[in-house]
Amino acid sequence: MKHILSSLLFALAALIATAQPYLRHDNLDEVISAMTLQEKAGLLVGGGKEFRIKGVPAGRTRAIERLGIPATYLADGPAGVRVNHPCTGFPTGTLLASSWDVSLVEEIAAAIGNETHEYGVDLLLAPGMNIHRNPLCGRNFEYFSEDPLLTGLLGAAYVRGVQSQGVGATVKHFAANNQETSRTFTDVLVGERALREIYLKGFEIAVRQAAPWAVMASYNQLNGDYTQQKKSLLTGILREEWGFKGIVMTDWGKKKGTVKAVFAGNDLMEPGYDEEIERIVSAVNNGSLDIADVDRNVRRMLEYIVKTPSFERYTSSRKPDLAAHATLSRRAAAESMILLKNDGGLLPLSPGQRISFVNLSGKDFVAGGTGSGGIGKGGIVRPETALSKAGFVLDQEADVALALICRSAGEEKDRQLPDDFYLTSSERKGLDSLQFLGKKIVMILNTCGVVETASWKDIPDAILIPWAPGKEGANALADVLSGKVNPSGRLPMTLPVDYFDDPSSANFPYDAPPRMEKVEYQEGIYVGYRHFVTSGKKVSFPFGYGLSYTSFAYSKPKVKVLSGAIEARITVKNTGSVAGREVVQLYVGAPSGGLEKPVRELKAFAKTRLLAPGEKETLVLRLSPYDLASYNEQSSAWETADGKYRFLFSASVEEIRATASARLKKPQSWPVKRRCAPITELKEIRL
Ligand code: BGC
């Protein structure tokens, strides 16, 4: 009997010793202890581009079946998830940004998140949050704006929307990836202040406000190191200062510094190559990489994995509500379009009006850009079809001409000046001949980026920018032209008079060099309108500009400095004859005495609901003193000066409609060496 008992105990002990933990939410450390070095390294390296549901692969993480660790799946955005199933082609980032509507972006992103979830994807590789440093960046259409606050608040809204559906968002490309030329190696040389205030600020806001599951480090180098391998960026700033808790992955390349990347806090090499696993394994074996660094990254990968639908064994319906998403996409695109000019109230056109549709570029309507941020072929509504459906009669002899300019753009290539930023000679001739024929002209800029407008903007009666508005974009265009929707878009960037007025043009590959080893951001913080308003240089259309089919009056504003927060209020009234929405932009001019600053900077904005004629709405805009701070490179601290701040309630950076002022009684400083408090806590700091 004794003998049988001891044999049983022995068998039980052996079983316990060999029993493998199976991944749960609460046993991550146990699972890590059970992993071999090879398995750990494998988890830090993506599984290549194969995808379990065929087509449009971006990447995946590797499964370790014996430990219950599933593979997870990664797909692009940002203008909708990209898999080989019917997906909605949503408006591109720049059009979404033109809405200046945080709730709308969140709603669109929730629909994108829903498609991501229903098609079995765990992590969406969006939003794209790089700054429009220069009008020619080939991927500007994927990104929001030249302004970091607009970028940050909309990026945060996008992340919240996607993640409300139980899948993750990935903010990208971190950081200073503002051109496509030589993007995989060029070294971006940028001062600490401009880096933090312009190029990192949007990411900071999104990370602090919305806690994205992932951050994608960019391809480029930043001040001498690849961002993917830069510890001060990926661990120092991102995690220690901003409190980021998710995973960092590389952009899709094959870089040599895998070990440096692991050490820097980059948790996932994508798309992933076996040699990267071998590098990690041998570095641990030869002592050049500490196993503790590997374990830390592995833990973060497991924390990500247990949140995913793949871990929950979610079986997707593969049937998102595409009809509802098309309707939403159409509404968002229409509302976000920017009316730049409308002489004599030419728009909206009358129902049933005869119009001639003239495609000056002779190219297909551009619904989205190309490359990973594209929206796939098929299902794109043609403008001729949309216009006819909206009741317009297309007739080449008509008195009103819709003149279309089309420009695509995309990954790996920046745009160029001739025949791209500038109109082609045949486009210009076409426009001139419409003028010669005495037509009323509505110019439509269906472009993936800014084109020159100053030399021809006097010719057309109306100018409308739909950018690249998604697959339903032509229907949305018809809604705006017919007045079914009153456009309420505002420019998220400046339209300069000439390309060379933009200071970044001194250091941008506009002449398509074959290689560019480095790029110096010599303009510092003077990016976009910050340069134009400070230097007084004339622009063609200013940042924040956009007309409506109605008009608005602004009340006298009130600004109150509460304990640690600033509250601004203004009432906006629709004084015109149709319903519409207004965007109130709050620019702040700082007192002298502190750091040198642009004459004014966007610090908050809000959009009214749809106001009927005569209707009013009071908007409350809140900001914290930290939002007013600039970065002092000498003291490595964010600082505000004391004194009188001017609060400018504006319809664009140049159209100040009402002003107020408020005093900050003492200067404040937030050193970055210690961990910065999250924004919610910062609000409590007394002035
Ligand atoms: C792009 C990323 C994209 C990735 C996967 C890269 O080339 O830069 O934005 O998410 O490919 O498709």
Residues whose N, C-alpha, C, O or C-beta is under 5 A from the ligand:
A	BS01	BGC	A58 D76 L125 D251 W252 S372
